[in-house]
Amino acid sequence: MSRIGAQTSHTGLDHGRQITLRRGVYRSSSGSGPGPTGANYVQQITGRDWSKSACVFCPYSVASADGRHSTLERFRREPNAGADALFMEHVSLAMNERQALMGRDRLIDEVTRAGLTEVLEMFHQRLDAAKHAIYEVRRLARPRATGAPMIARSARLVCSGGRDAMLTALRSMPGRPTTGSDGITRTVLRRCTKTPPWTEQFFVADPAFVEQKARLGFEAWWSPDLSQPVVQEDPNELIGVSQCANSTRAHRACRTPAAA
């Protein structure tokens, strides 16, 4: 088997891994050249057109117009692959609405515009069938002396069960029910601002694939003053953060027959 590398700088990394049945071949050193010529080389030795990425949810494969077109056409041929990508994006977006698979743009919007109804149907079927959990998500930003602020996150699993049961329980969580442009509903206690320091806090129902964890030191950084008002879009409609201190309310809301 030959491994086709992208550039000669990979030669050193691969040197200790060369074996009789596996050897590295590098386009720029073999004369096959980079870019399209490399793709032609793969086609010549395998008889197949090889995609830029074998990963169906690779964010780099949708970073350009050509890449998006190629990816959407692949989803048209392989709707299950498209549903997998949308599912991964949904899990990510639920935890952070700014974390789409395509950066600022959402893959689900591209799939919808392309009219890939079979992909969307398979995605929603998988979403409905997945075990869900309600997570309390807290995020904070602390300014540094230089450079970008330090961002830290805590994700705490409150309860789990079927999707319908978790969406119902979410309505009883403390905070303001808010449905974002991504179509995902969260109950918001704190909303981040544009300038650090800021905090963000909400409850959300998400497929139960997110690991429950917090950055080391998070609790020490998190403001313990629960008497401060929540930052809302409308400053005339502030919610008292003291609501979130009542964790009993959150657990009581999750005591449904479907919860586990």
C-alpha positions as MATLAB code, in Angstrom:
seq = 'MSRIGAQTSHTGLDHGRQITLRRGVYRSSSGSGPGPTGANYVQQITGRDWSKSACVFCPYSVASADGRHSTLERFRREPNAGADALFMEHVSLAMNERQALMGRDRLIDEVTRAGLTEVLEMFHQRLDAAKHAIYEVRRLARPRATGAPMIARSARLVCSGGRDAMLTALRSMPGRPTTGSDGITRTVLRRCTKTPPWTEQFFVADPAFVEQKARLGFEAWWSPDLSQPVVQEDPNELIGVSQCANSTRAHRACRTPAAA';
ca = [
       0.000    0.000    0.000;
       1.250    3.484   -0.816;
       0.409    6.572    1.178;
       0.161    9.647   -1.037;
       1.334   12.708    0.878;
       0.743   16.335    0.025;
       4.238   17.744    0.287;
       7.883   16.856    0.859;
       7.772   18.203    4.429;
       5.790   15.073    5.293;
       8.754   12.882    4.331;
      10.460   13.364    7.702;
       7.236   12.612    9.590;
       6.752    9.399    7.613;
      10.373    8.213    7.656;
       9.997    5.983   10.707;
       6.736    4.479    9.460;
       7.948    3.072    6.147;
       7.512   -0.695    5.909;
       7.586   -3.192    3.068;
       3.834   -3.065    2.554;
       3.481    0.657    3.122;
       5.554    3.442    1.650;
       5.029    7.169    1.310;
       4.724    8.806   -2.106;
       4.821   12.599   -2.222;
       3.371   14.487   -5.165;
       5.761   17.422   -5.102;
       8.838   15.154   -4.960;
       7.591   12.483   -7.385;
       6.920   14.918  -10.212;
       3.172   14.409  -10.145;
       2.709   17.954   -8.861;
       0.203   19.496   -6.453;
      -3.488   20.269   -6.817;
      -5.385   18.937   -9.847;
      -2.303   17.075  -11.135;
      -2.209   15.103   -7.912;
      -5.881   14.188   -8.371;
      -5.068   13.025  -11.902;
      -2.261   10.891  -10.505;
      -4.658    9.157   -8.116;
      -7.106    8.602  -10.977;
      -4.377    7.072  -13.125;
      -3.201    4.548  -10.544;
      -6.614    3.665   -9.057;
      -9.026    4.288  -11.908;
     -11.214    6.347   -9.602;
     -11.864   10.021   -9.044;
     -10.861   10.701   -5.440;
     -12.626   13.328   -3.335;
     -10.559   16.023   -1.637;
     -11.609   14.560    1.700;
     -12.969   11.131    2.571;
     -14.639   12.714    5.619;
     -18.258   13.613    4.831;
     -18.316   16.355    7.474;
     -14.864   17.846    6.822;
     -15.146   21.649    7.276;
     -12.261   22.188    4.845;
     -14.126   20.464    2.012;
     -16.872   23.116    2.167;
     -14.557   26.096    2.555;
     -14.760   27.024   -1.154;
     -17.569   27.285   -3.694;
     -16.193   24.299   -5.631;
     -15.867   22.310   -2.425;
     -19.447   23.067   -1.388;
     -20.743   22.071   -4.811;
     -18.794   18.797   -4.718;
     -19.950   18.048   -1.172;
     -23.616   18.729   -1.934;
     -23.449   16.529   -5.025;
     -21.980   13.789   -2.880;
     -24.848   14.205   -0.422;
     -27.262   13.927   -3.343;
     -25.709   10.545   -4.207;
     -25.218    9.498   -0.582;
     -28.024   11.051    1.507;
     -26.987    9.086    4.596;
     -23.598   10.823    4.525;
     -25.343   14.196    4.386;
     -27.583   13.258    7.307;
     -24.494   12.302    9.333;
     -22.916   15.700    8.654;
     -26.101   17.581    9.602;
     -26.433   15.556   12.800;
     -22.892   16.440   13.856;
     -23.510   20.111   13.082;
     -26.744   20.098   15.107;
     -24.995   18.679   18.192;
     -22.355   21.399   17.883;
     -24.825   24.243   17.274;
     -26.973   23.313   20.261;
     -23.982   23.832   22.542;
     -22.827   26.985   20.747;
     -24.927   28.751   18.113;
     -21.734   30.306   16.719;
     -20.165   26.916   15.986;
     -21.546   25.793   12.640;
     -19.747   23.249   10.462;
     -18.931   25.907    7.867;
     -17.787   28.585   10.284;
     -20.174   31.505    9.954;
     -22.448   29.615    7.561;
     -24.518   26.568    8.442;
     -24.377   23.405    6.384;
     -28.079   22.771    6.972;
     -28.879   26.064    5.235;
     -26.813   25.002    2.205;
     -28.517   21.598    2.112;
     -31.951   23.254    2.345;
     -31.164   25.705   -0.467;
     -29.941   22.816   -2.627;
     -33.299   21.068   -2.197;
     -31.802   17.873   -0.771;
     -35.062   16.753    0.815;
     -33.973   13.136    1.267;
     -30.950   14.269    3.274;
     -33.140   16.494    5.460;
     -35.692   13.735    6.035;
     -33.007   11.255    7.077;
     -31.435   13.849    9.385;
     -34.727   14.617   11.155;
     -35.500   10.892   11.488;
     -32.131   10.298   13.119;
     -32.611   13.322   15.373;
     -36.038   12.109   16.517;
     -34.696    8.624   17.252;
     -31.618    9.740   19.190;
     -31.493    9.717   22.964;
     -31.428   13.319   24.165;
     -30.285   15.107   27.288;
     -30.797   18.519   28.803;
     -27.496   20.281   29.321;
     -26.730   23.348   31.356;
     -24.122   25.224   29.317;
     -22.041   27.975   30.886;
     -19.381   29.919   29.041;
     -17.199   32.823   30.096;
     -14.607   35.146   28.607;
     -11.757   36.684   30.580;
      -9.593   39.416   29.028;
      -5.859   38.853   28.754;
      -3.108   41.450   28.837;
      -2.489   40.819   25.144;
      -4.226   38.863   22.431;
      -7.624   37.217   22.337;
      -9.601   36.670   25.564;
      -9.556   33.330   27.347;
     -12.776   31.383   26.720;
     -13.855   28.585   29.072;
     -16.933   26.334   29.033;
     -18.799   24.029   31.352;
     -21.335   21.473   30.110;
     -23.421   19.724   32.783;
     -25.910   16.961   31.986;
     -29.132   17.555   33.912;
     -31.182   14.577   32.745;
     -31.711   12.364   29.695;
     -34.479   10.572   27.836;
     -36.418   10.629   24.583;
     -36.325   13.765   22.452;
     -39.985   14.709   22.975;
     -39.677   14.275   26.748;
     -36.540   16.436   26.880;
     -38.086   19.193   24.746;
     -41.074   19.192   27.091;
     -38.845   19.318   30.183;
     -36.818   22.149   28.628;
     -39.871   24.414   28.852;
     -39.730   24.081   32.656;
     -36.074   25.050   32.928;
     -35.200   28.439   34.445;
     -34.550   31.216   31.972;
     -36.159   32.817   28.943;
     -37.181   30.408   26.125;
     -35.389   31.634   23.013;
     -35.334   30.047   19.561;
     -32.277   31.094   17.581;
     -31.828   31.492   13.846;
     -30.563   27.904   13.872;
     -34.049   26.733   14.894;
     -32.815   25.409   18.248;
     -34.637   26.468   21.425;
     -32.673   27.295   24.575;
     -33.791   28.692   27.907;
     -31.384   31.572   28.427;
     -30.222   32.877   31.790;
     -27.205   34.914   30.722;
     -26.334   36.183   27.275;
     -22.789   37.066   26.274;
     -21.820   40.592   25.269;
     -19.418   41.728   22.559;
     -16.677   42.799   24.964;
     -15.150   40.622   27.712;
     -15.468   39.943   30.496;
     -18.790   38.248   29.847;
     -20.713   35.154   30.868;
     -23.241   33.032   29.012;
     -25.626   30.489   30.504;
     -28.506   28.465   29.083;
     -30.248   25.088   29.098;
     -30.681   23.144   25.854;
     -31.947   19.728   24.727;
     -29.276   18.059   22.590;
     -28.514   14.485   21.469;
     -26.792   12.835   24.418;
     -23.348   12.619   22.825;
     -21.732   15.589   24.550;
     -19.276   14.743   27.312;
     -20.052   16.356   30.649;
     -17.003   18.417   31.539;
     -15.598   21.831   32.458;
     -12.272   23.504   31.894;
      -9.909   23.237   34.846;
     -10.449   26.288   37.061;
     -13.851   27.112   35.596;
     -15.759   27.184   38.878;
     -13.240   29.589   40.402;
     -13.626   31.942   37.439;
     -17.417   31.746   37.298;
     -19.024   34.667   39.138;
     -20.699   33.409   42.327;
     -22.837   36.563   42.598;
     -26.247   35.269   41.532;
     -27.991   38.506   42.461;
     -26.807   40.267   39.311;
     -29.329   40.564   36.461;
     -29.028   38.592   33.267;
     -27.849   40.431   30.169;
     -30.762   40.364   27.734;
     -31.382   41.838   24.296;
     -34.014   44.090   25.864;
     -32.560   45.804   28.968;
     -36.096   46.599   30.124;
     -36.874   42.877   30.453;
     -34.179   41.478   32.722;
     -34.453   38.097   34.362;
     -33.045   37.596   37.857;
     -30.179   35.110   37.754;
     -31.249   33.946   41.196;
     -33.534   31.563   39.258;
     -30.565   29.468   38.192;
     -29.564   28.824   41.800;
     -32.612   26.612   42.145;
     -31.156   23.407   40.694;
     -33.988   21.444   42.325;
     -36.393   23.000   39.847;
     -34.329   21.730   36.930;
     -34.149   18.177   38.262;
     -37.861   18.154   39.141;
     -38.729   19.186   35.570;
     -36.817   16.140   34.259;
     -38.743   13.608   36.301;
     -40.767   12.295   33.377;
     -41.562    8.617   32.623;
     -39.307    8.776   29.536;
     -36.320   10.267   31.366;
     -33.442    7.984   32.254;
];
